[in-house]
Amino acid sequence: MHPLWVTLSQLGDSRWLLPLSLVLIVFGPAESRALRLRWAVGLAVAGGLTLASKLAFLGWGIGWARLDFTGFSGHATMTAAVYPVALYLATHGRLRHPMLWALLGSILAAAIAYSRLPLNAHSVSEVVSGWLLGTAASAFALSSHRGKWRTPLPILATSLAIGIALPLLMPTVRTHDIVMRIATGLSGREQVFNRHHFVR
C-alpha cells in the first residue's frame, strides 16, 4: 500500500471527525447557531443513511450487485460532510474568502474518498455516492444565513485536541467492527454478508 493513500484514509477516520464536529456544533458562537444546527441535522441524516446502508448489506445482503454497491463509504461521506464546514467555521471572520476554504475542504474530502479505492476498501459507486451524500450535508449547512462572527481559537483548539486524542486512546476500536456486531445482532446471523455473496 502506498503511504499516501494510507495517510489520506486515516484523515477520514470517524473516531476523530465526529468528536471534532460535536465540539464545534455544541460550543460554536451563538451567531453561527443556524449554520451549526443545519450541520448537526445534515450529519445526522448522512450518518444515519450510511449506517443503514451498511447494516442492510452486512445483516441481510441488501445491496446492488450491478454497481458493486454494499453501502455508502463512511470515509467518503463523513469527510465530505465535515471538512468543508469545519474549515468554514475555522476561517469565517478570521481569514478572507471562507467559502474558498470550504471548497478546499471538499477537495480534501474527495482525495480522502479516492484513497479508499487503491486500498480496496470500497468500490467506485460506494465512494462517489458517499462523497455526494456528505457534500449535500455540507451544502445544506453552508446555505444558512451568514452574519459577522468567528469561532474562538480555544474552541477550535479543543475540537482538534479531542478529535486527535480519541483515536490515540482507542487504537484498537474500529467503527466497522462495531457496525458488523450490530448487523449480526439485529439479523441473527453468525457471519455478515460480503461481496462474494452477490449473484453476478
Number of C-alpha atoms within 10 A of each C-alpha: 8 9 8 11 18 15 12 18 22 15 17 25 19 20 22 21 23 17 19 24 22 16 17 22 21 14 16 20 16 12 15 20 16 16 22 25 15 20 26 19 15 23 25 13 15 25 21 12 18 21 18 16 19 25 25 18 20 26 25 17 17 17 18 14 14 9 11 16 23 25 26 28 28 27 29 31 32 28 31 30 33 28 26 29 29 22 19 24 28 20 19 21 15 13 11 10 12 19 17 14 22 25 16 16 22 24 16 19 29 22 16 26 30 22 25 23 15 13 13 9 13 24 19 16 17 23 27 19 17 29 28 18 26 33 27 18 28 29 19 17 23 21 11 16 11 12 10 8 15 19 21 14 10 9 18 18 12 15 24 18 14 18 22 16 14 15 16 12 9 10 9 9 13 13 13 12 11 10 17 18 17 15 25 18 12 12 15 12 13 11 13 18 21 12 14 8 10 16 8 7
